Amino acid sequence: MKFNRLIALGLFFFVVTGCGGNTMPDPEADTGTMVDDSFDTQTDSFGDDGLGDGEFIDADDFGMDELAMVIYFDFDQSTLRAEYSDLLQRHAATLSNDNRAQIRLEGHADERGSREYNIGLGERRSQAVRSLLLIQGASADQISTVSFGEERPAAFGSDEESYELNRRVEIKYIN
């Protein structure tokens, strides 16, 4: 019994002290290298884009200063309203006329329903917009979709006005 304890203590000591010689460099140590501080980097948090699909391109770059970038939906629906057909036709024309243009369709839902259900609802909404854009001439490789469900609300609140603003698909032009 004492022998087993002695072996366990020895193994513990060996593991704690390591094999020696293999030491990790101190990241805080001044190594005398030159660092260019002209770049503004931030590593302590995630960015708002969160997807790494390129940088956001302002709609003005495509000559769409009056073109709306948000499509709203009725409660618990992923069916597009007739009022958005002209808007989506103009987005599709922009995409079909410039094969370099790419968009990300971000589906959202209000806070009612489970998180899983709202993720699925946001996906169905973004896919509905995608389908109409494809029918109207956009290329499939120009369109990506993502669903945030209820996680990124446009309006905070538990009233009908807030719910209406959160049931949406945002169209983001990226490069």
N, C-alpha and C positions, 0 to 999 in steps of 0.2 A: 504494500500500500504506500509506504514512504517512497519507494522507488518510483512508482507511477507519478506521485506528486512532484518528485524531483525532475523527472523527465518533462512533465507538463510545464513546470517553472522554467526549465532550460529552453524549451521550445518557445515559450512566451517571451523570454528575454531575447532570444535569437530573432524572433519576428519583430519585436519592438526596435531593436538596435539596427536591424537590417544587415546587409552584407558589407557595410562600409564602402568607401570609395565611390559609390554611385550617389552623388548628392545632386539635388535639384538646384539650378541657379536661382539666385534671389531676384525676383522681378523688379524689386524696388531699388536694387543696387545701380549706381551710376557706372555705366560701362564706358563712358567717354564717347559714345557715338552721337552723331549729330541727328537731331530730330526736327523735321519740318513741322512747325506748329501753325502753318498757314491754312491747313485744312481744319474745318470745323466738324469734328466727329463726335458722335455721342454713342457710347456703348452701354450706358446703364439702363436703357429702356428700349422697348420696341417702338418702331415708327407707326404712324397712323395707317400707312398703306398696308403693311403687314403681309403682303403677298409676294413682293419681289418680282412683279410682272412688268417692270419698267417704271419710268417716271410719268407723273400725271402731265397731260398736255392740255392746256387751256383751250376751251372751245373756240376762242377768238382766233387761234392759230389755224383753224380750218374754216374761218369765215362764218362761224355759226353763233354770232353774238346774241341772236334772239332765239336760238334753238334751245328748248327746254331739255334738261338732263334728268328729269325725274318723272316716272310714270306711277300713278297712284291706282290702288285697287280697292274694291269693296271688301267688306268684312268676310273673312274666310273664303276668299275667291282668288283664283289665279287666271280668271278670264279677263282679257284686255277690254277696256271700255272703248266704244266707238270713237270717242273724242280724241284718242291718241293715234288713230290710223294715219292722219296726215303727218304728224310729228315723226312717227316711226318710219314713214315713207321717206322723209327728208334725211333721217339718219342713215337709212339703207342706201340712199342715193350718194351720200357722202362717202360711205364705205366702198360702194361699188366703183366710184369715180377715182378713188385713191387706194390702191392695193397696199400701200404702206400703213394706212390707218388701221388701228386696232382698238377695240373697246373691251371693257370688262363690265358685265352686267351684275350688279350687286343686289341680290334679293333680300328684302326685309319684311318683318311682320310686327304686329303690335304685341304687347305682353300677354295677351289672353291666350291660353293654351299651353301645353307643355313645351319645354325647350326643343325636344325632338320633333314635335309636330310643327313648330314654328320654323325650324331649320328646313324641313321638308316643304313647307308652304312657301318660304322664300326661294327655294330651289325651283319649285313649280312656276312661280312668278317670273323668275329670270329666264327659265326655259321657254315660257310663253312669248316673252319679248324676243328672245333669240330666234324662235321659229318664224315669227313674222318678219324679222329682218332678213332671214335666209330666203324666205319666199319672195321678198321684194328685191333681191339681187345682191345682198351681202355675201361674202365668202365665209365658210365655216371656220377657216383658220384665222379670221380677223376677230372672232368673238369668243371670249371666255366668260364663264359664269361662276359665281360664288354665292353662297347663301350665308347671311349672318343671322338669320332668324330675328330674334328680339334683342340681340346683343348690342346693336349700335342704333339706338333710337334717335330719330331726328328731333323729337319732342319728348320731354319728360313730363309725365302726368298720367293720371288714370281717368281721363275724361274723353269723350268722343272726339273732340278736336285733336287731341294728342294721338289717339288711335289712328285717325285718318291720315295724319302726317307720317306715321310709322309704317303704314301698309304701302310699300313702294318698291320700285326697282330704280336704282341710280345707274345712269349711263356714264362711265368714266372712259375718256379717250386716253390711251397710253401709247407709248412708242415701242 
